[in-house]
Each structure stands twice: as structure tokens, then as C-alpha cells.
Amino acid sequence: MRDLAHGFFMQSPAMAGPIVALLIFFVVFVVIARRVARTRATDWTEDAALPLSDGTVSRTDSNQGTAP
């Protein structure tokens, strides 16, 4: 069975789509990871404070512990 499936997928043009999608994902992942790794910690301090900067309670925060 393995030989039959291997031969089918080697000749199938339908395999080009998933391979191209995997390559695009890998390239985007590497670019984002490289950008994050090269960013200095001082550049992240403002972004790190975003969830805490607002003194108001959001609707999702006020419903904690209650049934929907």
C-alpha cells in the first residue's frame, strides 16, 4: 500500500499547493522570528505595558467567574 500511495503522490500535481504553503509559512515564520530576536528590550517596554496602561475594567474582565 505504501508503494502505491508513494507513486500517486509523487506524480500528483495536487501536492504542489501544500508544499508551497509550507514554504510560505516557513519564510514568514523565519522573518518574524528574526525581527523579534533583533529587537532590543527597550523597544518592548512600551508594548509590554499596553494591557496594564488603561485603568478601566473591560466587559470580559468584569464577567470572570460568572456563567454565560
PDB file of N, H, CA, C and O in Angstrom:
ATOM      1  N   MET A   1       0.820  -1.186   0.000  1.00  0.00           N
ATOM      2  CA  MET A   1       0.000   0.000   0.000  1.00  0.00           C
ATOM      3  C   MET A   1       0.870   1.258   0.000  1.00  0.00           C
ATOM      4  O   MET A   1       0.538   2.255  -0.641  1.00  0.00           O
ATOM      5  N   ARG A   2       1.980   1.198   0.722  1.00  0.00           N
ATOM      6  H   ARG A   2       2.251   0.388   1.242  1.00  0.00           H
ATOM      7  CA  ARG A   2       2.844   2.366   0.792  1.00  0.00           C
ATOM      8  C   ARG A   2       3.422   2.705  -0.581  1.00  0.00           C
ATOM      9  O   ARG A   2       3.507   3.877  -0.947  1.00  0.00           O
ATOM     10  N   ASP A   3       3.815   1.696  -1.329  1.00  0.00           N
ATOM     11  H   ASP A   3       3.746   0.744  -1.032  1.00  0.00           H
ATOM     12  CA  ASP A   3       4.376   1.938  -2.659  1.00  0.00           C
ATOM     13  C   ASP A   3       3.348   2.549  -3.598  1.00  0.00           C
ATOM     14  O   ASP A   3       3.684   3.402  -4.420  1.00  0.00           O
ATOM     15  N   LEU A   4       2.120   2.126  -3.483  1.00  0.00           N
ATOM     16  H   LEU A   4       1.847   1.433  -2.816  1.00  0.00           H
ATOM     17  CA  LEU A   4       1.057   2.661  -4.318  1.00  0.00           C
ATOM     18  C   LEU A   4       0.805   4.134  -3.974  1.00  0.00           C
ATOM     19  O   LEU A   4       0.692   4.965  -4.875  1.00  0.00           O
ATOM     20  N   ALA A   5       0.717   4.461  -2.696  1.00  0.00           N
ATOM     21  H   ALA A   5       0.809   3.786  -1.964  1.00  0.00           H
ATOM     22  CA  ALA A   5       0.478   5.843  -2.283  1.00  0.00           C
ATOM     23  C   ALA A   5       1.682   6.722  -2.613  1.00  0.00           C
ATOM     24  O   ALA A   5       1.516   7.870  -3.025  1.00  0.00           O
ATOM     25  N   HIS A   6       2.866   6.202  -2.438  1.00  0.00           N
ATOM     26  H   HIS A   6       3.001   5.270  -2.103  1.00  0.00           H
ATOM     27  CA  HIS A   6       4.070   6.973  -2.737  1.00  0.00           C
ATOM     28  C   HIS A   6       4.122   7.339  -4.223  1.00  0.00           C
ATOM     29  O   HIS A   6       4.440   8.477  -4.571  1.00  0.00           O
ATOM     30  N   GLY A   7       3.818   6.401  -5.079  1.00  0.00           N
ATOM     31  H   GLY A   7       3.560   5.477  -4.796  1.00  0.00           H
ATOM     32  CA  GLY A   7       3.810   6.664  -6.511  1.00  0.00           C
ATOM     33  C   GLY A   7       2.738   7.666  -6.906  1.00  0.00           C
ATOM     34  O   GLY A   7       2.960   8.504  -7.780  1.00  0.00           O
ATOM     35  N   PHE A   8       1.582   7.586  -6.270  1.00  0.00           N
ATOM     36  H   PHE A   8       1.401   6.905  -5.560  1.00  0.00           H
ATOM     37  CA  PHE A   8       0.500   8.518  -6.574  1.00  0.00           C
ATOM     38  C   PHE A   8       0.874   9.937  -6.186  1.00  0.00           C
ATOM     39  O   PHE A   8       0.693  10.865  -6.974  1.00  0.00           O
ATOM     40  N   PHE A   9       1.395  10.113  -4.980  1.00  0.00           N
ATOM     41  H   PHE A   9       1.543   9.359  -4.340  1.00  0.00           H
ATOM     42  CA  PHE A   9       1.709  11.448  -4.511  1.00  0.00           C
ATOM     43  C   PHE A   9       2.947  12.036  -5.175  1.00  0.00           C
ATOM     44  O   PHE A   9       3.083  13.258  -5.236  1.00  0.00           O
ATOM     45  N   MET A  10       3.821  11.228  -5.658  1.00  0.00           N
ATOM     46  H   MET A  10       3.711  10.235  -5.608  1.00  0.00           H
ATOM     47  CA  MET A  10       4.996  11.745  -6.366  1.00  0.00           C
ATOM     48  C   MET A  10       4.596  12.350  -7.706  1.00  0.00           C
ATOM     49  O   MET A  10       5.237  13.293  -8.169  1.00  0.00           O
ATOM     50  N   GLN A  11       3.546  11.823  -8.340  1.00  0.00           N
ATOM     51  H   GLN A  11       3.026  11.056  -7.964  1.00  0.00           H
ATOM     52  CA  GLN A  11       3.129  12.286  -9.649  1.00  0.00           C
ATOM     53  C   GLN A  11       1.950  13.254  -9.588  1.00  0.00           C
ATOM     54  O   GLN A  11       1.579  13.830 -10.611  1.00  0.00           O
ATOM     55  N   SER A  12       1.364  13.443  -8.431  1.00  0.00           N
ATOM     56  H   SER A  12       1.665  12.975  -7.600  1.00  0.00           H
ATOM     57  CA  SER A  12       0.169  14.263  -8.316  1.00  0.00           C
ATOM     58  C   SER A  12       0.519  15.752  -8.285  1.00  0.00           C
ATOM     59  O   SER A  12       1.350  16.174  -7.480  1.00  0.00           O
ATOM     60  N   PRO A  13      -0.106  16.547  -9.153  1.00  0.00           N
ATOM     61  CA  PRO A  13       0.131  17.989  -9.103  1.00  0.00           C
ATOM     62  C   PRO A  13      -0.558  18.644  -7.903  1.00  0.00           C
ATOM     63  O   PRO A  13      -0.284  19.803  -7.589  1.00  0.00           O
ATOM     64  N   ALA A  14      -1.442  17.915  -7.240  1.00  0.00           N
ATOM     65  H   ALA A  14      -1.665  16.975  -7.495  1.00  0.00           H
ATOM     66  CA  ALA A  14      -2.136  18.461  -6.072  1.00  0.00           C
ATOM     67  C   ALA A  14      -1.194  18.650  -4.885  1.00  0.00           C
ATOM     68  O   ALA A  14      -1.547  19.356  -3.940  1.00  0.00           O
ATOM     69  N   MET A  15      -0.030  18.053  -4.905  1.00  0.00           N
ATOM     70  H   MET A  15       0.257  17.480  -5.673  1.00  0.00           H
ATOM     71  CA  MET A  15       0.924  18.196  -3.808  1.00  0.00           C
ATOM     72  C   MET A  15       1.682  19.517  -3.882  1.00  0.00           C
ATOM     73  O   MET A  15       2.349  19.893  -2.918  1.00  0.00           O
ATOM     74  N   ALA A  16       1.595  20.215  -4.982  1.00  0.00           N
ATOM     75  H   ALA A  16       1.053  19.909  -5.765  1.00  0.00           H
ATOM     76  CA  ALA A  16       2.307  21.484  -5.107  1.00  0.00           C
ATOM     77  C   ALA A  16       1.736  22.535  -4.158  1.00  0.00           C
ATOM     78  O   ALA A  16       2.493  23.333  -3.604  1.00  0.00           O
ATOM     79  N   GLY A  17       0.438  22.551  -3.962  1.00  0.00           N
ATOM     80  H   GLY A  17      -0.177  21.903  -4.411  1.00  0.00           H
ATOM     81  CA  GLY A  17      -0.205  23.534  -3.086  1.00  0.00           C
ATOM     82  C   GLY A  17       0.263  23.442  -1.645  1.00  0.00           C
ATOM     83  O   GLY A  17       0.698  24.449  -1.088  1.00  0.00           O
ATOM     84  N   PRO A  18       0.189  22.268  -1.017  1.00  0.00           N
ATOM     85  CA  PRO A  18       0.660  22.160   0.361  1.00  0.00           C
ATOM     86  C   PRO A  18       2.153  22.442   0.519  1.00  0.00           C
ATOM     87  O   PRO A  18       2.575  22.985   1.540  1.00  0.00           O
ATOM     88  N   ILE A  19       2.940  22.084  -0.465  1.00  0.00           N
ATOM     89  H   ILE A  19       2.597  21.642  -1.294  1.00  0.00           H
ATOM     90  CA  ILE A  19       4.381  22.343  -0.383  1.00  0.00           C
ATOM     91  C   ILE A  19       4.650  23.840  -0.477  1.00  0.00           C
ATOM     92  O   ILE A  19       5.485  24.362   0.263  1.00  0.00           O
ATOM     93  N   VAL A  20       3.966  24.531  -1.364  1.00  0.00           N
ATOM     94  H   VAL A  20       3.288  24.108  -1.965  1.00  0.00           H
ATOM     95  CA  VAL A  20       4.125  25.983  -1.484  1.00  0.00           C
ATOM     96  C   VAL A  20       3.642  26.666  -0.203  1.00  0.00           C
ATOM     97  O   VAL A  20       4.279  27.605   0.274  1.00  0.00           O
ATOM     98  N   ALA A  21       2.524  26.204   0.356  1.00  0.00           N
ATOM     99  H   ALA A  21       2.006  25.442  -0.031  1.00  0.00           H
ATOM    100  CA  ALA A  21       2.013  26.784   1.602  1.00  0.00           C
ATOM    101  C   ALA A  21       2.999  26.578   2.741  1.00  0.00           C
ATOM    102  O   ALA A  21       3.198  27.479   3.557  1.00  0.00           O
ATOM    103  N   LEU A  22       3.614  25.416   2.807  1.00  0.00           N
ATOM    104  H   LEU A  22       3.453  24.684   2.145  1.00  0.00           H
ATOM    105  CA  LEU A  22       4.611  25.147   3.838  1.00  0.00           C
ATOM    106  C   LEU A  22       5.825  26.052   3.679  1.00  0.00           C
ATOM    107  O   LEU A  22       6.355  26.552   4.671  1.00  0.00           O
ATOM    108  N   LEU A  23       6.265  26.267   2.471  1.00  0.00           N
ATOM    109  H   LEU A  23       5.834  25.861   1.665  1.00  0.00           H
ATOM    110  CA  LEU A  23       7.407  27.153   2.232  1.00  0.00           C
ATOM    111  C   LEU A  23       7.079  28.599   2.605  1.00  0.00           C
ATOM    112  O   LEU A  23       7.903  29.291   3.203  1.00  0.00           O
ATOM    113  N   ILE A  24       5.874  29.055   2.251  1.00  0.00           N
ATOM    114  H   ILE A  24       5.205  28.493   1.765  1.00  0.00           H
ATOM    115  CA  ILE A  24       5.471  30.418   2.610  1.00  0.00           C
ATOM    116  C   ILE A  24       5.404  30.559   4.127  1.00  0.00           C
ATOM    117  O   ILE A  24       5.881  31.553   4.673  1.00  0.00           O
ATOM    118  N   PHE A  25       4.820  29.580   4.815  1.00  0.00           N
ATOM    119  H   PHE A  25       4.432  28.772   4.371  1.00  0.00           H
ATOM    120  CA  PHE A  25       4.752  29.618   6.266  1.00  0.00           C
ATOM    121  C   PHE A  25       6.147  29.673   6.875  1.00  0.00           C
ATOM    122  O   PHE A  25       6.392  30.461   7.789  1.00  0.00           O
ATOM    123  N   PHE A  26       7.055  28.853   6.385  1.00  0.00           N
ATOM    124  H   PHE A  26       6.856  28.213   5.643  1.00  0.00           H
ATOM    125  CA  PHE A  26       8.406  28.806   6.923  1.00  0.00           C
ATOM    126  C   PHE A  26       9.123  30.143   6.732  1.00  0.00           C
ATOM    127  O   PHE A  26       9.797  30.620   7.644  1.00  0.00           O
ATOM    128  N   VAL A  27       8.983  30.741   5.564  1.00  0.00           N
ATOM    129  H   VAL A  27       8.435  30.353   4.822  1.00  0.00           H
ATOM    130  CA  VAL A  27       9.644  32.023   5.299  1.00  0.00           C
ATOM    131  C   VAL A  27       9.073  33.112   6.207  1.00  0.00           C
ATOM    132  O   VAL A  27       9.831  33.894   6.781  1.00  0.00           O
ATOM    133  N   VAL A  28       7.751  33.172   6.344  1.00  0.00           N
ATOM    134  H   VAL A  28       7.135  32.537   5.878  1.00  0.00           H
ATOM    135  CA  VAL A  28       7.128  34.175   7.204  1.00  0.00           C
ATOM    136  C   VAL A  28       7.545  33.952   8.658  1.00  0.00           C
ATOM    137  O   VAL A  28       7.832  34.916   9.369  1.00  0.00           O
ATOM    138  N   PHE A  29       7.583  32.714   9.105  1.00  0.00           N
ATOM    139  H   PHE A  29       7.350  31.932   8.528  1.00  0.00           H
ATOM    140  CA  PHE A  29       7.994  32.399  10.466  1.00  0.00           C
ATOM    141  C   PHE A  29       9.423  32.852  10.724  1.00  0.00           C
ATOM    142  O   PHE A  29       9.700  33.454  11.761  1.00  0.00           O
ATOM    143  N   VAL A  30      10.325  32.576   9.807  1.00  0.00           N
ATOM    144  H   VAL A  30      10.101  32.087   8.964  1.00  0.00           H
ATOM    145  CA  VAL A  30      11.727  32.970   9.979  1.00  0.00           C
ATOM    146  C   VAL A  30      11.860  34.491   9.998  1.00  0.00           C
ATOM    147  O   VAL A  30      12.619  35.029  10.804  1.00  0.00           O
ATOM    148  N   VAL A  31      11.142  35.186   9.133  1.00  0.00           N
ATOM    149  H   VAL A  31      10.526  34.748   8.478  1.00  0.00           H
ATOM    150  CA  VAL A  31      11.217  36.655   9.093  1.00  0.00           C
ATOM    151  C   VAL A  31      10.707  37.248  10.403  1.00  0.00           C
ATOM    152  O   VAL A  31      11.334  38.155  10.950  1.00  0.00           O
ATOM    153  N   ILE A  32       9.587  36.755  10.914  1.00  0.00           N
ATOM    154  H   ILE A  32       9.077  36.018  10.470  1.00  0.00           H
ATOM    155  CA  ILE A  32       9.040  37.283  12.169  1.00  0.00           C
ATOM    156  C   ILE A  32       9.957  36.946  13.337  1.00  0.00           C
ATOM    157  O   ILE A  32      10.210  37.803  14.184  1.00  0.00           O
ATOM    158  N   ALA A  33      10.455  35.724  13.399  1.00  0.00           N
ATOM    159  H   ALA A  33      10.249  35.028  12.711  1.00  0.00           H
ATOM    160  CA  ALA A  33      11.352  35.332  14.488  1.00  0.00           C
ATOM    161  C   ALA A  33      12.632  36.163  14.469  1.00  0.00           C
ATOM    162  O   ALA A  33      13.132  36.563  15.521  1.00  0.00           O
ATOM    163  N   ARG A  34      13.148  36.416  13.301  1.00  0.00           N
ATOM    164  H   ARG A  34      12.742  36.091  12.447  1.00  0.00           H
ATOM    165  CA  ARG A  34      14.370  37.227  13.192  1.00  0.00           C
ATOM    166  C   ARG A  34      14.111  38.665  13.633  1.00  0.00           C
ATOM    167  O   ARG A  34      14.939  39.273  14.310  1.00  0.00           O
ATOM    168  N   ARG A  35      12.959  39.199  13.245  1.00  0.00           N
ATOM    169  H   ARG A  35      12.287  38.705  12.695  1.00  0.00           H
ATOM    170  CA  ARG A  35      12.625  40.569  13.637  1.00  0.00           C
ATOM    171  C   ARG A  35      12.468  40.688  15.152  1.00  0.00           C
ATOM    172  O   ARG A  35      12.948  41.648  15.757  1.00  0.00           O
ATOM    173  N   VAL A  36      11.802  39.722  15.757  1.00  0.00           N
ATOM    174  H   VAL A  36      11.412  38.943  15.266  1.00  0.00           H
ATOM    175  CA  VAL A  36      11.626  39.740  17.205  1.00  0.00           C
ATOM    176  C   VAL A  36      12.965  39.568  17.913  1.00  0.00           C
ATOM    177  O   VAL A  36      13.222  40.235  18.915  1.00  0.00           O
ATOM    178  N   ALA A  37      13.807  38.696  17.413  1.00  0.00           N
ATOM    179  H   ALA A  37      13.598  38.154  16.599  1.00  0.00           H
ATOM    180  CA  ALA A  37      15.093  38.447  18.048  1.00  0.00           C
ATOM    181  C   ALA A  37      16.020  39.659  17.948  1.00  0.00           C
ATOM    182  O   ALA A  37      16.842  39.877  18.838  1.00  0.00           O
ATOM    183  N   ARG A  38      15.901  40.430  16.904  1.00  0.00           N
ATOM    184  H   ARG A  38      15.233  40.253  16.181  1.00  0.00           H
ATOM    185  CA  ARG A  38      16.783  41.579  16.715  1.00  0.00           C
ATOM    186  C   ARG A  38      16.289  42.842  17.407  1.00  0.00           C
ATOM    187  O   ARG A  38      17.025  43.824  17.495  1.00  0.00           O
ATOM    188  N   THR A  39      15.053  42.830  17.898  1.00  0.00           N
ATOM    189  H   THR A  39      14.455  42.032  17.827  1.00  0.00           H
ATOM    190  CA  THR A  39      14.500  43.994  18.572  1.00  0.00           C
ATOM    191  C   THR A  39      15.072  44.085  19.988  1.00  0.00           C
ATOM    192  O   THR A  39      15.118  43.093  20.715  1.00  0.00           O
ATOM    193  N   ARG A  40      15.498  45.269  20.359  1.00  0.00           N
ATOM    194  H   ARG A  40      15.460  46.075  19.768  1.00  0.00           H
ATOM    195  CA  ARG A  40      16.058  45.479  21.694  1.00  0.00           C
ATOM    196  C   ARG A  40      14.958  45.439  22.747  1.00  0.00           C
ATOM    197  O   ARG A  40      13.791  45.696  22.454  1.00  0.00           O
ATOM    198  N   ALA A  41      15.345  45.114  23.967  1.00  0.00           N
ATOM    199  H   ALA A  41      16.293  44.905  24.205  1.00  0.00           H
ATOM    200  CA  ALA A  41      14.381  45.025  25.065  1.00  0.00           C
ATOM    201  C   ALA A  41      13.763  46.379  25.371  1.00  0.00           C
ATOM    202  O   ALA A  41      12.616  46.449  25.812  1.00  0.00           O
ATOM    203  N   THR A  42      14.495  47.438  25.146  1.00  0.00           N
ATOM    204  H   THR A  42      15.426  47.381  24.788  1.00  0.00           H
ATOM    205  CA  THR A  42      13.940  48.771  25.421  1.00  0.00           C
ATOM    206  C   THR A  42      12.795  49.113  24.474  1.00  0.00           C
ATOM    207  O   THR A  42      11.921  49.907  24.822  1.00  0.00           O
ATOM    208  N   ASP A  43      12.791  48.535  23.307  1.00  0.00           N
ATOM    209  H   ASP A  43      13.501  47.890  23.025  1.00  0.00           H
ATOM    210  CA  ASP A  43      11.699  48.766  22.363  1.00  0.00           C
ATOM    211  C   ASP A  43      10.418  48.047  22.780  1.00  0.00           C
ATOM    212  O   ASP A  43       9.335  48.418  22.328  1.00  0.00           O
ATOM    213  N   TRP A  44      10.520  47.035  23.625  1.00  0.00           N
ATOM    214  H   TRP A  44      11.400  46.734  23.992  1.00  0.00           H
ATOM    215  CA  TRP A  44       9.361  46.258  24.037  1.00  0.00           C
ATOM    216  C   TRP A  44       8.706  46.791  25.304  1.00  0.00           C
ATOM    217  O   TRP A  44       7.597  46.371  25.633  1.00  0.00           O
ATOM    218  N   THR A  45       9.348  47.694  26.022  1.00  0.00           N
ATOM    219  H   THR A  45      10.249  48.035  25.755  1.00  0.00           H
ATOM    220  CA  THR A  45       8.790  48.134  27.300  1.00  0.00           C
ATOM    221  C   THR A  45       7.447  48.844  27.122  1.00  0.00           C
ATOM    222  O   THR A  45       6.532  48.635  27.919  1.00  0.00           O
ATOM    223  N   GLU A  46       7.318  49.658  26.115  1.00  0.00           N
ATOM    224  H   GLU A  46       8.061  49.828  25.468  1.00  0.00           H
ATOM    225  CA  GLU A  46       6.042  50.337  25.876  1.00  0.00           C
ATOM    226  C   GLU A  46       4.959  49.339  25.487  1.00  0.00           C
ATOM    227  O   GLU A  46       3.820  49.452  25.940  1.00  0.00           O
ATOM    228  N   ASP A  47       5.304  48.371  24.655  1.00  0.00           N
ATOM    229  H   ASP A  47       6.230  48.280  24.287  1.00  0.00           H
ATOM    230  CA  ASP A  47       4.331  47.363  24.243  1.00  0.00           C
ATOM    231  C   ASP A  47       3.953  46.447  25.404  1.00  0.00           C
ATOM    232  O   ASP A  47       2.811  45.995  25.488  1.00  0.00           O
ATOM    233  N   ALA A  48       4.887  46.174  26.284  1.00  0.00           N
ATOM    234  H   ALA A  48       5.814  46.541  26.216  1.00  0.00           H
ATOM    235  CA  ALA A  48       4.607  45.292  27.420  1.00  0.00           C
ATOM    236  C   ALA A  48       3.627  45.924  28.390  1.00  0.00           C
ATOM    237  O   ALA A  48       2.916  45.204  29.092  1.00  0.00           O
ATOM    238  N   ALA A  49       3.566  47.238  28.451  1.00  0.00           N
ATOM    239  H   ALA A  49       4.143  47.823  27.881  1.00  0.00           H
ATOM    240  CA  ALA A  49       2.677  47.924  29.380  1.00  0.00           C
ATOM    241  C   ALA A  49       1.286  48.162  28.804  1.00  0.00           C
ATOM    242  O   ALA A  49       0.414  48.658  29.518  1.00  0.00           O
ATOM    243  N   LEU A  50       1.053  47.833  27.568  1.00  0.00           N
ATOM    244  H   LEU A  50       1.761  47.430  26.988  1.00  0.00           H
ATOM    245  CA  LEU A  50      -0.247  48.095  26.949  1.00  0.00           C
ATOM    246  C   LEU A  50      -1.429  47.470  27.696  1.00  0.00           C
ATOM    247  O   LEU A  50      -2.424  48.161  27.919  1.00  0.00           O
ATOM    248  N   PRO A  51      -1.366  46.202  28.091  1.00  0.00           N
ATOM    249  CA  PRO A  51      -2.519  45.636  28.790  1.00  0.00           C
ATOM    250  C   PRO A  51      -2.760  46.284  30.148  1.00  0.00           C
ATOM    251  O   PRO A  51      -3.875  46.218  30.665  1.00  0.00           O
ATOM    252  N   LEU A  52      -1.757  46.900  30.728  1.00  0.00           N
ATOM    253  H   LEU A  52      -0.851  46.954  30.308  1.00  0.00           H
ATOM    254  CA  LEU A  52      -1.887  47.472  32.057  1.00  0.00           C
ATOM    255  C   LEU A  52      -2.068  48.979  32.043  1.00  0.00           C
ATOM    256  O   LEU A  52      -2.331  49.574  33.088  1.00  0.00           O
ATOM    257  N   SER A  53      -1.932  49.611  30.884  1.00  0.00           N
ATOM    258  H   SER A  53      -1.719  49.128  30.035  1.00  0.00           H
ATOM    259  CA  SER A  53      -1.923  51.065  30.838  1.00  0.00           C
ATOM    260  C   SER A  53      -3.291  51.693  31.081  1.00  0.00           C
ATOM    261  O   SER A  53      -3.369  52.826  31.556  1.00  0.00           O
ATOM    262  N   ASP A  54      -4.345  50.996  30.771  1.00  0.00           N
ATOM    263  H   ASP A  54      -4.282  50.075  30.385  1.00  0.00           H
ATOM    264  CA  ASP A  54      -5.695  51.530  30.923  1.00  0.00           C
ATOM    265  C   ASP A  54      -6.228  51.146  32.303  1.00  0.00           C
ATOM    266  O   ASP A  54      -6.113  49.989  32.708  1.00  0.00           O
ATOM    267  N   GLY A  55      -6.799  52.085  33.016  1.00  0.00           N
ATOM    268  H   GLY A  55      -6.893  53.025  32.688  1.00  0.00           H
ATOM    269  CA  GLY A  55      -7.292  51.807  34.348  1.00  0.00           C
ATOM    270  C   GLY A  55      -8.699  51.271  34.391  1.00  0.00           C
ATOM    271  O   GLY A  55      -9.199  50.964  35.473  1.00  0.00           O
ATOM    272  N   THR A  56      -9.362  51.144  33.249  1.00  0.00           N
ATOM    273  H   THR A  56      -8.955  51.393  32.370  1.00  0.00           H
ATOM    274  CA  THR A  56     -10.749  50.684  33.235  1.00  0.00           C
ATOM    275  C   THR A  56     -10.822  49.161  33.192  1.00  0.00           C
ATOM    276  O   THR A  56      -9.877  48.482  32.791  1.00  0.00           O
ATOM    277  N   VAL A  57     -11.971  48.651  33.615  1.00  0.00           N
ATOM    278  H   VAL A  57     -12.738  49.203  33.941  1.00  0.00           H
ATOM    279  CA  VAL A  57     -12.218  47.215  33.580  1.00  0.00           C
ATOM    280  C   VAL A  57     -13.038  46.925  32.332  1.00  0.00           C
ATOM    281  O   VAL A  57     -14.075  47.547  32.101  1.00  0.00           O
ATOM    282  N   SER A  58     -12.574  45.991  31.539  1.00  0.00           N
ATOM    283  H   SER A  58     -11.731  45.486  31.726  1.00  0.00           H
ATOM    284  CA  SER A  58     -13.298  45.659  30.312  1.00  0.00           C
ATOM    285  C   SER A  58     -14.472  44.742  30.632  1.00  0.00           C
ATOM    286  O   SER A  58     -14.575  44.204  31.734  1.00  0.00           O
ATOM    287  N   ARG A  59     -15.338  44.576  29.670  1.00  0.00           N
ATOM    288  H   ARG A  59     -15.255  45.014  28.775  1.00  0.00           H
ATOM    289  CA  ARG A  59     -16.513  43.736  29.861  1.00  0.00           C
ATOM    290  C   ARG A  59     -16.117  42.292  30.131  1.00  0.00           C
ATOM    291  O   ARG A  59     -16.748  41.625  30.951  1.00  0.00           O
ATOM    292  N   THR A  60     -15.084  41.799  29.456  1.00  0.00           N
ATOM    293  H   THR A  60     -14.572  42.341  28.789  1.00  0.00           H
ATOM    294  CA  THR A  60     -14.659  40.412  29.665  1.00  0.00           C
ATOM    295  C   THR A  60     -14.032  40.225  31.029  1.00  0.00           C
ATOM    296  O   THR A  60     -14.142  39.146  31.612  1.00  0.00           O
ATOM    297  N   ASP A  61     -13.366  41.264  31.561  1.00  0.00           N
ATOM    298  H   ASP A  61     -13.276  42.140  31.088  1.00  0.00           H
ATOM    299  CA  ASP A  61     -12.775  41.163  32.891  1.00  0.00           C
ATOM    300  C   ASP A  61     -13.841  41.159  33.982  1.00  0.00           C
ATOM    301  O   ASP A  61     -13.681  40.480  34.996  1.00  0.00           O
ATOM    302  N   SER A  62     -14.911  41.898  33.790  1.00  0.00           N
ATOM    303  H   SER A  62     -15.041  42.450  32.966  1.00  0.00           H
ATOM    304  CA  SER A  62     -15.933  42.001  34.825  1.00  0.00           C
ATOM    305  C   SER A  62     -16.812  40.752  34.897  1.00  0.00           C
ATOM    306  O   SER A  62     -17.492  40.541  35.901  1.00  0.00           O
ATOM    307  N   ASN A  63     -16.811  39.916  33.848  1.00  0.00           N
ATOM    308  H   ASN A  63     -16.258  40.087  33.032  1.00  0.00           H
ATOM    309  CA  ASN A  63     -17.636  38.719  33.828  1.00  0.00           C
ATOM    310  C   ASN A  63     -16.877  37.489  34.286  1.00  0.00           C
ATOM    311  O   ASN A  63     -17.373  36.376  34.109  1.00  0.00           O
ATOM    312  N   GLN A  64     -15.724  37.636  34.853  1.00  0.00           N
ATOM    313  H   GLN A  64     -15.321  38.540  34.996  1.00  0.00           H
ATOM    314  CA  GLN A  64     -14.935  36.481  35.280  1.00  0.00           C
ATOM    315  C   GLN A  64     -15.658  35.777  36.416  1.00  0.00           C
ATOM    316  O   GLN A  64     -16.085  36.416  37.377  1.00  0.00           O
ATOM    317  N   GLY A  65     -15.793  34.476  36.307  1.00  0.00           N
ATOM    318  H   GLY A  65     -15.446  33.957  35.527  1.00  0.00           H
ATOM    319  CA  GLY A  65     -16.403  33.687  37.366  1.00  0.00           C
ATOM    320  C   GLY A  65     -17.907  33.557  37.271  1.00  0.00           C
ATOM    321  O   GLY A  65     -18.513  32.891  38.110  1.00  0.00           O
ATOM    322  N   THR A  66     -18.526  34.165  36.287  1.00  0.00           N
ATOM    323  H   THR A  66     -18.033  34.707  35.605  1.00  0.00           H
ATOM    324  CA  THR A  66     -19.971  34.049  36.126  1.00  0.00           C
ATOM    325  C   THR A  66     -20.286  33.135  34.964  1.00  0.00           C
ATOM    326  O   THR A  66     -19.510  33.034  34.014  1.00  0.00           O
ATOM    327  N   ALA A  67     -21.400  32.483  35.038  1.00  0.00           N
ATOM    328  H   ALA A  67     -22.031  32.565  35.810  1.00  0.00           H
ATOM    329  CA  ALA A  67     -21.825  31.587  33.964  1.00  0.00           C
ATOM    330  C   ALA A  67     -22.382  32.394  32.806  1.00  0.00           C
ATOM    331  O   ALA A  67     -22.989  33.443  33.023  1.00  0.00           O
ATOM    332  N   PRO A  68     -22.188  31.929  31.585  1.00  0.00           N
ATOM    333  CA  PRO A  68     -22.707  32.669  30.419  1.00  0.00           C
ATOM    334  C   PRO A  68     -24.203  32.632  30.330  1.00  0.00           C
ATOM    335  O   PRO A  68     -24.782  33.206  29.408  1.00  0.00           O
TER     336      PRO A  68
END
